């Protein structure tokens, strides 16, 4: 079993990392929490950042989200 983080924008999924499998697979989709407007704006830039930057921003957003 593999878990891959993605963002659902209301129309489709934007994967935050490469999909590690090929071929047909049965999948489970779990919607964990809504994204705030501020997070949406930051996530728009994820495609222009390298993986370390993306992970750093995601960690900060998760930590701050857990404070409230």
C-alpha positions as CSV (number, residue, x, y, z in Angstrom):
1,X,0.0,0.0,0.0
2,X,1.3,3.5,-0.9
3,X,0.0,6.8,0.4
4,X,0.5,9.9,-1.8
5,X,-0.5,13.4,-0.7
6,X,-2.5,15.4,-3.2
7,X,-4.7,18.5,-3.3
8,X,-8.3,18.3,-4.7
9,X,-9.2,21.6,-6.3
10,X,-12.9,20.8,-6.8
11,X,-12.3,19.4,-10.3
12,X,-9.3,17.1,-10.1
13,X,-6.3,16.1,-8.0
14,X,-2.8,17.7,-8.0
15,X,-0.3,15.2,-6.7
16,X,2.5,16.6,-4.4
17,X,4.9,13.8,-5.4
18,X,5.4,11.3,-8.2
19,X,3.1,8.3,-8.2
20,X,5.3,5.3,-7.4
21,X,3.3,2.6,-9.2
22,X,2.3,1.8,-12.8
23,X,-0.7,0.0,-14.2
24,X,-4.2,-0.3,-12.7
25,X,-4.7,-0.1,-9.0
26,X,-7.6,0.0,-6.6
27,X,-7.4,3.2,-4.6
28,X,-8.9,4.7,-1.5
29,X,-9.5,8.5,-1.5
30,X,-9.7,10.2,1.9
31,X,-10.5,13.9,2.2
32,X,-8.7,14.9,5.4
33,X,-9.4,18.6,5.9
34,X,-10.4,21.7,3.8
35,X,-7.6,24.1,2.7
36,X,-7.9,27.7,3.8
37,X,-7.6,30.4,1.2
38,X,-4.1,31.4,2.4
39,X,-2.9,27.8,1.9
40,X,-4.5,27.7,-1.6
41,X,-2.4,30.7,-2.7
42,X,0.8,29.2,-1.3
43,X,0.1,25.9,-2.9
44,X,-0.3,27.6,-6.3
45,X,3.5,28.1,-6.2
46,X,4.4,24.5,-5.3
47,X,5.2,23.7,-9.0
48,X,7.9,26.3,-9.1
49,X,9.7,25.2,-5.9
50,X,12.0,22.3,-5.3
51,X,10.9,19.4,-3.1
52,X,12.7,20.7,0.0
53,X,10.9,24.1,-0.2
54,X,7.6,22.4,-0.7
55,X,8.2,20.1,2.3
56,X,9.3,23.0,4.5
57,X,6.2,25.1,3.7
58,X,3.9,22.2,4.2
59,X,5.5,21.4,7.6
60,X,5.1,25.0,8.7
61,X,1.5,25.1,7.6
62,X,0.7,21.9,9.3
63,X,2.4,23.0,12.6
64,X,0.6,26.3,12.6
65,X,-2.7,24.6,11.7
66,X,-2.3,22.4,14.7
67,X,-1.9,25.4,17.1
68,X,-5.5,26.5,16.6
